[in-house]
Each structure stands twice: as structure tokens, then as C-alpha cells.
Amino acid sequence: MQIWQRFARVKARQQKIGRVVADLDLLIASTAMVFDWTVATLNHHDFSKIENLKWEDWCL
């Protein structure tokens, strides 16, 4: 699946369940999902809202 296709699906799902996330965060998440990567982030507030995303909280 291409990144933009995944982005569209993730964005639609986020809107459906009422969890608003910035488009750039969704693009990062979609890229990670397509390549099966884990997102390392300081922004756990937004990335934790995205279903099926592997992410790590790098707040120290």
C-alpha cells in the first residue's frame, strides 16, 4: 500500500472515531505503518491516538 493511500485511510478512521491528529503527524504515522517502522517521538499525546501505530515515547 502506498503512503498516501494509508494516510487517507488513517485520516478517515481518525475522523470517524473523533480523534483529531495533525496531518503531518498522520503522514509520519502512515509512512511508519507502510514500512513497518516504529516512531520515536516526544509527542506521545498525538501519536498515542493513532490505532495500529508502533511508537515509543522518548520523553526523558
NUSE-839057 format. One line per field, with one value per atom (N, C-alpha, C): residue in one letter; x, y, z; atom name; residue number from 1. Coordinates in steps of 0.2 Angstrom, whole numbers, plus 5000, padded with zeros to 4 digits. Layout:
N
aa = [A / ...] $
x = [X / ...] $
y = [Y / ...] $
z = [Z / ...] $
at = [CA / ...] $
i = [NUM / ...] $
END
This chain:
60
aa = [M / M / M / Q / Q / Q / I / I / I / W / W / W / Q / Q / Q / R / R / R / F / F / F / A / A / A / R / R / R / V / V / V / K / K / K / A / A / A / R / R / R / Q / Q / Q / Q / Q / Q / K / K / K / I / I / I / G / G / G / R / R / R / V / V / V / V / V / V / A / A / A / D / D / D / L / L / L / D / D / D / L / L / L / L / L / L / I / I / I / A / A / A / S / S / S / T / T / T / A / A / A / M / M / M / V / V / V / F / F / F / D / D / D / W / W / W / T / T / T / V / V / V / A / A / A / T / T / T / L / L / L / N / N / N / H / H / H / H / H / H / D / D / D / F / F / F / S / S / S / K / K / K / I / I / I / E / E / E / N / N / N / L / L / L / K / K / K / W / W / W / E / E / E / D / D / D / W / W / W / C / C / C / L / L / L] $
x = [5004 / 5000 / 5004 / 5003 / 5006 / 5005 / 5010 / 5009 / 5003 / 5001 / 4996 / 4989 / 4989 / 4983 / 4982 / 4987 / 4987 / 4985 / 4988 / 4986 / 4979 / 4976 / 4969 / 4965 / 4966 / 4963 / 4963 / 4969 / 4970 / 4967 / 4967 / 4964 / 4956 / 4953 / 4946 / 4944 / 4948 / 4947 / 4947 / 4952 / 4953 / 4947 / 4945 / 4939 / 4933 / 4932 / 4926 / 4926 / 4931 / 4931 / 4932 / 4933 / 4933 / 4940 / 4945 / 4952 / 4956 / 4956 / 4959 / 4967 / 4970 / 4978 / 4980 / 4985 / 4988 / 4990 / 4989 / 4990 / 4997 / 5002 / 5009 / 5011 / 5007 / 5008 / 5005 / 5000 / 4997 / 5001 / 5004 / 5009 / 5015 / 5018 / 5023 / 5021 / 5015 / 5012 / 5011 / 5008 / 5007 / 5013 / 5018 / 5025 / 5027 / 5027 / 5030 / 5026 / 5019 / 5015 / 5017 / 5017 / 5019 / 5025 / 5030 / 5037 / 5038 / 5033 / 5033 / 5039 / 5039 / 5044 / 5040 / 5044 / 5042 / 5044 / 5039 / 5040 / 5043 / 5049 / 5051 / 5049 / 5046 / 5043 / 5043 / 5043 / 5042 / 5034 / 5031 / 5024 / 5019 / 5019 / 5015 / 5008 / 5006 / 4999 / 4995 / 4998 / 4995 / 4996 / 5002 / 5004 / 5000 / 4999 / 4995 / 4988 / 4985 / 4978 / 4978 / 4983 / 4983 / 4983 / 4978 / 4977 / 4982 / 4985 / 4989 / 4996 / 4998 / 5004 / 5009 / 5015 / 5020 / 5024 / 5024 / 5028 / 5031 / 5036 / 5040 / 5040 / 5039 / 5039 / 5046 / 5049 / 5056 / 5057 / 5052 / 5052 / 5056 / 5062 / 5066 / 5065] $
y = [4994 / 5000 / 5006 / 5011 / 5017 / 5022 / 5026 / 5030 / 5035 / 5038 / 5042 / 5038 / 5032 / 5028 / 5026 / 5025 / 5023 / 5030 / 5035 / 5042 / 5043 / 5042 / 5043 / 5039 / 5032 / 5028 / 5029 / 5031 / 5033 / 5039 / 5044 / 5051 / 5050 / 5046 / 5044 / 5041 / 5036 / 5032 / 5037 / 5041 / 5046 / 5051 / 5053 / 5057 / 5054 / 5047 / 5043 / 5042 / 5041 / 5040 / 5046 / 5052 / 5058 / 5060 / 5057 / 5058 / 5062 / 5069 / 5073 / 5073 / 5072 / 5072 / 5076 / 5080 / 5085 / 5080 / 5083 / 5080 / 5078 / 5082 / 5080 / 5074 / 5074 / 5068 / 5062 / 5062 / 5057 / 5054 / 5059 / 5057 / 5053 / 5056 / 5052 / 5045 / 5045 / 5038 / 5034 / 5036 / 5032 / 5030 / 5034 / 5031 / 5026 / 5026 / 5021 / 5015 / 5015 / 5009 / 5006 / 5009 / 5006 / 5002 / 5005 / 5002 / 4998 / 4997 / 4993 / 4996 / 5002 / 5006 / 5008 / 5009 / 5012 / 5019 / 5023 / 5030 / 5032 / 5035 / 5038 / 5045 / 5047 / 5053 / 5056 / 5063 / 5067 / 5068 / 5067 / 5069 / 5063 / 5060 / 5054 / 5056 / 5062 / 5064 / 5063 / 5065 / 5064 / 5057 / 5054 / 5048 / 5042 / 5043 / 5038 / 5037 / 5042 / 5042 / 5038 / 5036 / 5033 / 5025 / 5022 / 5015 / 5011 / 5005 / 5001 / 5004 / 5010 / 5013 / 5010 / 5008 / 5006 / 5013 / 5015 / 5021 / 5020 / 5024 / 5024 / 5031 / 5032 / 5039 / 5040 / 5045 / 5047 / 5053 / 5054 / 5059 / 5056 / 5060 / 5058 / 5062] $
z = [5000 / 5000 / 5000 / 4996 / 4996 / 5002 / 5003 / 5009 / 5009 / 5003 / 5003 / 5004 / 5001 / 5002 / 5010 / 5013 / 5020 / 5024 / 5022 / 5025 / 5025 / 5019 / 5018 / 5022 / 5023 / 5027 / 5034 / 5037 / 5044 / 5045 / 5041 / 5042 / 5043 / 5038 / 5038 / 5045 / 5047 / 5053 / 5059 / 5059 / 5065 / 5065 / 5060 / 5059 / 5062 / 5060 / 5061 / 5069 / 5072 / 5079 / 5083 / 5080 / 5084 / 5087 / 5084 / 5087 / 5082 / 5083 / 5078 / 5079 / 5074 / 5074 / 5068 / 5069 / 5063 / 5057 / 5051 / 5045 / 5045 / 5047 / 5047 / 5051 / 5057 / 5061 / 5058 / 5055 / 5051 / 5046 / 5042 / 5037 / 5040 / 5045 / 5048 / 5050 / 5053 / 5056 / 5050 / 5044 / 5038 / 5035 / 5035 / 5032 / 5036 / 5043 / 5048 / 5047 / 5046 / 5045 / 5039 / 5033 / 5027 / 5027 / 5030 / 5031 / 5037 / 5041 / 5047 / 5052 / 5052 / 5057 / 5063 / 5068 / 5075 / 5075 / 5077 / 5078 / 5084 / 5085 / 5091 / 5092 / 5097 / 5097 / 5104 / 5105 / 5111 / 5111 / 5106 / 5105 / 5107 / 5113 / 5114 / 5114 / 5115 / 5116 / 5109 / 5104 / 5097 / 5094 / 5095 / 5091 / 5095 / 5101 / 5105 / 5103 / 5099 / 5097 / 5091 / 5087 / 5081 / 5082 / 5080 / 5080 / 5076 / 5078 / 5075 / 5073 / 5076 / 5075 / 5081 / 5079 / 5084 / 5085 / 5091 / 5093 / 5100 / 5101 / 5108 / 5110 / 5116 / 5120 / 5122 / 5119 / 5120 / 5125 / 5129 / 5134 / 5140 / 5141 / 5146 / 5153] $
at = [N / CA / C / N / CA / C / N / CA / C / N / CA / C / N / CA / C / N / CA / C / N / CA / C / N / CA / C / N / CA / C / N / CA / C / N / CA / C / N / CA / C / N / CA / C / N / CA / C / N / CA / C / N / CA / C / N / CA / C / N / CA / C / N / CA / C / N / CA / C / N / CA / C / N / CA / C / N / CA / C / N / CA / C / N / CA / C / N / CA / C / N / CA / C / N / CA / C / N / CA / C / N / CA / C / N / CA / C / N / CA / C / N / CA / C / N / CA / C / N / CA / C / N / CA / C / N / CA / C / N / CA / C / N / CA / C / N / CA / C / N / CA / C / N / CA / C / N / CA / C / N / CA / C / N / CA / C / N / CA / C / N / CA / C / N / CA / C / N / CA / C / N / CA / C / N / CA / C / N / CA / C / N / CA / C / N / CA / C / N / CA / C / N / CA / C / N / CA / C / N / CA / C / N / CA / C / N / CA / C] $
i = [1 / 1 / 1 / 2 / 2 / 2 / 3 / 3 / 3 / 4 / 4 / 4 / 5 / 5 / 5 / 6 / 6 / 6 / 7 / 7 / 7 / 8 / 8 / 8 / 9 / 9 / 9 / 10 / 10 / 10 / 11 / 11 / 11 / 12 / 12 / 12 / 13 / 13 / 13 / 14 / 14 / 14 / 15 / 15 / 15 / 16 / 16 / 16 / 17 / 17 / 17 / 18 / 18 / 18 / 19 / 19 / 19 / 20 / 20 / 20 / 21 / 21 / 21 / 22 / 22 / 22 / 23 / 23 / 23 / 24 / 24 / 24 / 25 / 25 / 25 / 26 / 26 / 26 / 27 / 27 / 27 / 28 / 28 / 28 / 29 / 29 / 29 / 30 / 30 / 30 / 31 / 31 / 31 / 32 / 32 / 32 / 33 / 33 / 33 / 34 / 34 / 34 / 35 / 35 / 35 / 36 / 36 / 36 / 37 / 37 / 37 / 38 / 38 / 38 / 39 / 39 / 39 / 40 / 40 / 40 / 41 / 41 / 41 / 42 / 42 / 42 / 43 / 43 / 43 / 44 / 44 / 44 / 45 / 45 / 45 / 46 / 46 / 46 / 47 / 47 / 47 / 48 / 48 / 48 / 49 / 49 / 49 / 50 / 50 / 50 / 51 / 51 / 51 / 52 / 52 / 52 / 53 / 53 / 53 / 54 / 54 / 54 / 55 / 55 / 55 / 56 / 56 / 56 / 57 / 57 / 57 / 58 / 58 / 58 / 59 / 59 / 59 / 60 / 60 / 60] $
END
